């Protein structure tokens, strides 16, 4: 897909005088700084090798082919484009950093560093041995209603009491933690940062304690534990962006056990991919398997971990050709069917975890981004699953019950109009009548600060939308809805610059009225929030 003509027109004035003035060469110090910024801010969407996926191809030859110049790129970085944040307007990148990056992308792509199994083993640390950990919860708090709150740019995870809203503990983690996943019993939080550092937090201690860590890769997004009966918490798996592989570790210590490369071929063209990244992972409830989504290759892998403890037995991997570029996804209401976004083809892929088969590819809108999606039982359509979109002002609701409601299964039963494109997460809960959406990467600050709610049983009804007071004042984007254990309230983060204390707002899940605000100097760059009970039980 090429850049739109409207963008060229808008940037023409800025580009005047810069035509032909491509990168003139950077010093080694500038290159090091630029590589760090690119890794932290750009590689997730555009790729370490800059070949693009969710974001556009940023190889120098492609930028030149598109007619772009450093001045034009500088304007895009400053003002944002499509689902790309306005790094300059938001104050996240300084003018001199933007200038540097506008030159860096015209330099040859640096060779990414390697990371070996020996490197992982060397990085592995156990801070509290298993036999020194509590055998039952030592806290009097309801630890199952803890929220793990990502403080993204602070390199921290905050554990917050869902009952009292009190900060329980702040733990240092890797850079830009992406997700937290709970063990089957909820005792442990598995943490993965974008720097590939995995961590294990024990919630049974008097206060949450970091008990193990390992730098599993150099860039990562996904982690999950084994949840099938008999294997609960025995293993965990990390999906790496770079190097492209997955790594199986011990579920209680994070000891690295096995490393498997995902470099391979595009499912349709046969093009070889060095950067063939593991995007999202879920743990099957029907068999001892993880479902791994291989982003650039357009494949879903079913990884059988049942032989991990049998010496000499192989890891069995079933490779299913699906669609490109696979991203986020989650379970249908019955937790049998897994639905995942394929950004490049504007579709949702459906995998049957019980049979291990590719079931359907459902056309939706532009750049679906479900997070884990939202599930509920609709009075007409039966069980459904929904996704929002980055580049469309739509929410697609898909039927997921081929046995009870076959006429609606694997079809978009309702396409809901939203106030803006730029949705990142939608969420609901069995106890709430509402489907809630944010507009985190919308093109306007008004939309960034707004939340909307639709009645799940009456999707035709006009939504309730409101701008969160105080969000625009600190240039915050509201992001990521998460319900508490009993579904009586939901929390949303105000994601601002790390130099600005922010807040998490708590709403009544029935009335949508604000109940509380979690504030404090520690509340900086809050993004994802993960309730222990809901995360352990895949409730979304």
N, C-alpha and C positions, 0 to 999 in steps of 0.2 A: 504494500500500500504506500503511495507517495504522499508527501506533505501536501496539504490542500493549497490551492492557488490563493485563497484568502489570507493564509499565513504569509505567503511571499509578499503579497501586496502590503500587508500590515507592517512587515519588517523591512521593506525596501529602503525606506529613508535611513533606517539605522545601518543598513548594509552599505550605503553609498560611501565611497572612499575606502572601503575595505575589500572591494572586489580584487581577487587575486592575492590579497594579503593574508595567506594562510599561515599556519604556525611557522614561526621563524626559528624554532628550536628553543628548548627549555634547559635550564641548568639541572644537574643531578638532584639538587635540593628541591627545585620546583617539581621535578618529576616525582620524587618521593612524596611530596605533599599532595600532588594531583592524584597519584595512585591511591593514596589513603582516602581522599574525598570520594573518588570514584567508587572504591570498594564500599564505603559507608553509605553513600547516597544513591548510586546509579546502577551498580552491578546486579542488584536483585531483579530489576526489570529489563535491563539492556544486555546483561550477560557479562561475565568476566572477559570473554573474548570479543565483546561488543557486537555480537552477531544478532542481537535482538531476540525478543520473545513476546512478553507482555508489552515491553517498550520497543522502540524502533531500532533498526540496525544503525550502529554508530561507528562503523569502520570508516576510516578516512576516505577511502575510495567511494563509499556509498554516499557520504555527506557531500562530496564534490559532485557526484553524479546528480544529486538532488538540487544542486545549485546553491548550497548553503555556504556561508562564510563564518568566520569567527564572530563577527558583529551580529549576524543573525542568530547564531547559536547562543550568544550572550543574552540576547533579548528573550529567547525561549526559556533559558534557565531562570532568568529574572522573573518573567511573567507567567510561566507555566504553559502547558500545552496539552489538551485532551485530559487524560487522567494524571498527567505529570504535575506535581506540586509547583507552585510559584516560589522556588527556593529563595529568590531575592526578596520578593514582596513580603514573604513570611518572616524574613530576618534570619533564616536558617543558614544561608551562605552570605558571607560578606562580599561587597563589590569586588575586592581584589581576588577573592576565591573564585567568583564567577568568571572574572577575566581570565584567570589561570585555566579553569576548566574549558572555556571556549577555545583555548589554544591546544590544550591537552588532547582533545578528541580528534584533532587533525594530525597528531603525532602517530607514528606506527604503534600498533597495539603491543604493549609490553608482554613478554612471556610470563604467565602466572607461575608462582612458585609451586613446587611439588610438596606433598604431605604424605608420608608413608605410614605403614602400620607401626614401624619402629618409632616414628615420631609420636603417634598416638599413645603407644605404651609408655613412652618416656614422660608424657604429659599427665598420665593417669595418677590421681591422688585419692586416697581414702582418708578422710579426716576423722571419722568416727567408725571404727570397725563394727560389723553387724552384731557381734556378741556384746558390744558395749552400748547398744541402743536399747531403748525401753521396750518391754514386751507388751505393754498396754499404754493407752494415752495417759500422759502425765499432766496434761493441762485440764483445767476445769472449764475452759471455754468450749463452745460447740465447734470443734475444729472442722467438722464437715461443712460448716457454713463460713469457713474462711474464704476470702477472696485473695488470689494471687494477682497483684497489680503490677504490670510492667511499667517501669520508669525508663522509657526507651533510651534516651540520650544520656541518662545518668549511669547506665550500666548497672542497674539495680532492679530487684524485685521486692515489692513491699507486700507483706502479709497483713491483711486488714480483717478484723473481726466483723463478720456480716451482721451480727446482732447489735453490738454496741457502736459500730463504725470507728472503733479505736484502732490506731496503728499498733500492731503486735510486734513486728520486727521488719527491719530493712536488711536485705541480704545482698552482698555484692555478687554480680553475675557477669556474663560476657557482654560485649558491646551489642546494643540494639537487640535485646531479647525479642524473639519473634513470637513464640508460643510457650504455654505451659500445658502439660498433659498430666492427668492424675493416674496413679496406679488403680487397678481394679477395686481395691478396698479403700482407696482415697488417702491412704497413709502418706504416700510420697507424691511430691510434685517433680516431674521431669521437666527440665528447663533447657531450651536450646536458643543460643544467641546467633546473630548473623556472622559472628566471627568463628562459628563452628564449635564453640565451647559448650559442652553438655554438663549439667549439674543436677544433683539430686538433693531435694530438701525433705527432711523428715518432719512431719507435722505432729507426731506423737510426743515429741520432746516438750519440756516445760515451756520453751519458746522455740519456734521453728528454727531448725539447725541445718546448715549445709554439711552433708555427710560425705559427699564424693564429687569429683569432677574429672573431666577428660576433654582435651581439645581434640575432637574427633575429626574435624576437617577445618578448612580455612574459611569456608562460607557455607552456611546451612540455614534451613527454614523449618525442618520438621523432625519430630521425635514422637514415639509412642512405645508403650510397653505391651507385653503379651497379656491377653485378657481371657483367652479360652480356658475352659474348665480344666484344672490340673496343671496349668502353666501360668497361673495368675502371678504377675510380677516377677517371673523367673528371668525374663529377658527384656531388653529394650532395643530399639533400632533407631538410628539417626540417618536421615536422608540428607545427603550433601549436595550443595551447588558446585563447590569446587574443593578438591578434585571431584569429578562426577562419580559418585559411588554411594553405597550404603554400608553402614558399619553396625554390626550386632554386638551389644555389650551385655554384661551381667546386669540383671534388673535391680540388684541390691547394692552393688559396688561400682558399677559402670566399667568394670574391667573389660577392655576390648577383647572380643573373641573371634570375630571374623570380619573381613573387609572384602566387598564385592564391587567391582567396577560396573558402572552403567553406561560407559562409552559404547556407542553402537551406531545403528543405522536408522535413518528416518523410515517409518513404517511403509511409506508409499513410494518414495523416490530412490531409496537405497543410499542416499548421501551419508557419508560417515561423519559422526559428530563426536568431537572430543568433549564438548560441553553439552552433556545430555543429562540434565539435572533432575534430582528427585524433588518434586514439588510438595506433595502432601502425602500423608500416611494415615491410615486408620487400622485398627486392630479388629479382626473378624470375630464375630460372636458365634460363628457356625463351624469354625475349624481352626486349628493352630496355625493361622496365617496372618501376615500383614498384607495390606493392599497398598502398594507403592505406585505413585503416578509419575511416569518418566516424561518430563515436560516437553523437551524439544523433539524427542523421538516419536511422540504420539503413541505411547504404549502404557498399559497398566500391568504391573507385575504382581503376581501372587507369590509371596515368599513364605515357604513352609519352614517353621522353626522347630518342628517336633523332633528332629534328629540332632539338634545342637548338642545334646548331652551324650550322644552315642559316638564313641571314637571311630573315626574312619567313615562315618556316614556322610553323604553329601547334603548340601543345602539344595532343596528342590525349588526352582523358580519357574513359574508358568507365565509366559509372556503373551499378552493379549494386545493385538493391534486395535487401537481405538481412534483418537483424534488428536490434533495438535492445537495449541500448546496447552497441555494439561496444567491446571493450577490448583485452586482450593476446592473442597467439597465435603460432604457429610452424609450421614445415614438417613434413609427414609424412616418413617415412623416405626416400621417393624424391625429396623436394624438388619434387614436382610439385603436390601438394595442400597448400593453406594452410588451417589450422584456427584459428579465432578465437572467443573467448568473446563471447556476447551476454548481458550480465548480466540485463537486465530480463525476458527471456523464458526464462531458464534453459536456454539452448541453446548448442551449438557450431556455428558456420557453417563450411561447407567450400567453398573456391574452387579451381577447376582452373586453375592458372597456364598450362597448355599451351593450353587452349581459351578461356580467359577467361570461364568460365561458373560460375554459382552451382550447386553440385552437390547439397548437402544441408544440412538444419538438424536437428541431432541433439539430442534432449532429454537433459539431464543433471541435475545437482543445483542447489541454490540458490547463486547468485553464483559461477559458475565463475571461477577466476583461475589460468590455466595458466602465467603468465609466457610462456615459449616452449613449454611443455609438455615431454613426455618421449616419446621414440620408441625402439622396439626391434622385433625380429622374434620373435614368440611362436611356440612349436612347434605350437600348434593354430590360433590365429587369424591367423597371418601377421603382416605389418607392422601395428603398432598405434601409437596416440598417446594420451597420457593427460593429464588435467587434474585438479587438486584444486579445492576450493571454500572460499570464505570462510565461508559460513553453513551448510554441511552437513559432517558427519563422513564424507565420502565422497571417493573418487578414481574418476573415470569413465575406463575404458579403452575406446577406440573402434577398431574395425577400419578400416584405410585402404587395402586392396588390392582394388579392384573387379574386377581381372582375374584374379589368382591365387586369391583367397578371396572370391568375390562374396557368399557367404551371410553373411559377417560385415561386409561393407563398410558404413560409415556407420551402424553400430549400436553401442550400448554392449554390449560382449561380456563385460565384468566390472565390477561396481560394488563396489569395495573399501571395507570399513568401516575408519575411522581412529579414533584415540583421542579426537579432538576436532574441532570445526569450527575455522576460523581458519588454514587452510593458505594460504600465499602462493606458494610455489614447490615444484615437483617436478623432479627431474633424474635422468638416468642417462647411461651412456656404453657404447659397444659393447664395451669391455673389462671392464666391471663387471657382476656378476650381479645387482646390486641396483637397485631403484627407491627413491630417497631423498626424503623429504618433511619440510618444516618446519611449525611451527604458530605463526607469527609473530604473528598477530592473534587467537589463541585467547583465551577469556575468563578463563583462569587462568594464574598465573605458572609453575605446574608444566608446563603444556602449552607455554607460550612457550619454556621452556628445554629442550624435548624434541625429539628427532629420531626418525624411524622409517624402517625399511628393509624392503622386501618382495622376495622372490625373483622376478625377472622371469619365469622359466619355470614358477613354481609359485605363482600368485597366491592360491591357496586356503590356503597355509600361513600360520600366524600370523606377524605381522611381528616384527622385532627392534626394540625401542624402548629408548631410553636418555636419561636426563636429563644434559645436559652439565655436568660439575662446574664450579662457579664462576660459572655464568650467573646463577642467582637471587640470589647474593650481591651482584652489582652491578646487579640489576634489568634484566638484559639479555634481549632476545628473539633467539633463534637465527633467522637469516634467510639465504636464498639459497645454494643448493648450486652449486658449480662444480668441474668436474673439471680436472685438469692435461692437458697435451698428450698423454701416452701413456695416459691413463685409469687410472693406477695409484693415484691418490689424489683425494680431493675435499676442498674447503675450505668452511667455513661461518662466517659472521660472527656475533659476539655484539654485537648492536646495543643499546648502552646510552646514557645521557644524555651529552651532549658534555662535561660537567664530569668525567666518569669515564673514565680509560683503560680500554680493553676488550681484546679479543683476537680472533684468527681461529684456529679449530681445524682441523687437518689430519688426515684419516682415511685409512687404507688402504682402497682401494675393493674389496678382496676380503674382508678379515677384519673390517672396520669398526672396527678398533682405532685409537685415537688415536696418531698418529705425531709430531706436533709442535704447538706453539702459537706463533703470531706475536704478539708483545707489544711494548710500548714506549709511551712517552708520546704518540707520534704516532697510535696506534691508537685513534681516537675516532670514535664513530658510524659504524663500518664497516657497509656494507650490501651492495650488489651487487658481485660480482667477475666479471671477464670475462677468460678466458684467450684470448690472441691467436689461437692455432691453432684452438681450438674455435669461437670467435666468427667468425673468417674463413670457416670451412667449415661453419657452421650445424650443429654437432654438439651435440645435446642429447637 
